[in-house]
Amino acid sequence: MVDVGRGRAIALWPDGAPGALGGLDIDCPQLTVHLPPGDAATGAGVIVNPGGGYRILASDHEGLQVARWLNRRGIAAFVLRYRVGERYHSSVSLLDGLRAVRLVRRHAAEFGIAKDRIGMLGFSAGGHLAVAVGTQWDRGDSQAADPVERESSRPDFLVPVYAVTNGILRGRKADEYTPADVNVNAETPPTFLVHTHEDAIVPAHQSTLFYDALRTAGVQAELHIYGYGEHGTGIAPGDPDFSDWPVLLVNWLRRSGFLTAGVRQGVSGRVTLDGVPMGMAWVTLEPLDGNAPPARTRTSKGEDGKFLVPPSHGIVPGPHRITVHHVSEQYPHVNTGAYTLDDAVRYDVGTRDVGDEALVIELRSHA
């Protein structure tokens, strides 16, 4: 590793990148490592691909500053310097992206991260690189002499931000922005997509294309299209609206279980009010561990107040704050439009250790 003052630089290929046309910086792909303080580390890691139209790399506001923000949230960051045109085609950039995932995974223990919680976040062309990696990965070559090449190149999650996902449908640089949406399948990583309605460089339909493909394939995904904001803003400091997307990303990472090493499990139970099930109510379990995933479920008289949260949406065992929101006394719903409550009522159940045992929640009406 080489200390570059703003992180440690690691060459993707110490002996020279395949297909390199020289020895300039542009010919030498690398990762710059930025690790959070040990006491704040979540064990998650993100490879950051700056944008730049496959011609330049916007490595300040779409690289270093993103890494700093990730570190503040306890996430390790690895800013990728990938090869770009005119010197290199995007297929070479893809080689660099795939290698970056393998390299981070190979050295995960050294970086203090989990091998199964490594994501790739990219802006614009860097976002295209992320979705290309996420749809063209392989499981590694177990017979390779290079131990890095034995690792899987599949990111565990993707974060394309105002990304090109299909250059043909975009109508620009189709030979470089190869279609990624058509390669989505059930093994494509869960994805958090961000775009703006006003983006005049990469239309927002580039994100909806990929989202629709993920939904069809049954892959977990979340999409945000903001009404305001131009292309190329990075984490958008100073924008009163668009700057919220990193907060939403952290919420999604937490909800998806990427910020904890804990193993999720299902939760079952029953809730009653004055001894009988409510018409319809929501049960929410909020862990005291700010990195563990919350859980919520709905119950009704139709289920006799019983509820079941599957492991995929469940909790990591431990203390949780439990709340119940009573939203209706009507079950089943009728066509009269009649009201049954003056307003929704919240019940704070308190903090309980939630584990294998079924939850029994017995509420009393507010005085």
Salt bridges, closest charged atoms under 4 A:
ASP27 OD1 - ARG87 NE 2.66
GLU62 OE2 - HIS61 NE2 3.68
GLU86 OE2 - ARG55 NE 3.24
ASP96 OD1 - ARG83 NH2 2.75
GLU110 OE1 - HIS107 ND1 3.28
ASP138 OD2 - ARG102 NH2 2.82
ASP146 OD2 - ARG99 NH1 2.85
GLU149 OE2 - ARG99 NH1 2.60
GLU149 OE1 - ARG102 NE 3.49
GLU151 OE2 - ARG106 NH1 3.48
GLU151 OE2 - LYS115 NZ 3.28
ASP156 OD2 - ARG105 NH2 2.97
ASP156 OD1 - ARG154 NH1 3.96
GLU176 OE1 - ARG55 NH1 2.78
GLU187 OE2 - ARG139 NH2 2.59
ASP199 OD2 - HIS195 NE2 3.49
ASP199 OD2 - HIS231 ND1 2.71
GLU222 OE2 - HIS224 NE2 2.65
GLU286 OE2 - ARG254 NH2 2.77
ASP304 OD1 - ARG270 NH2 3.14
GLU329 OE1 - LYS301 NZ 3.29
GLU329 OE2 - HIS326 NE2 2.75
ASP348 OD1 - ARG346 NE 2.83
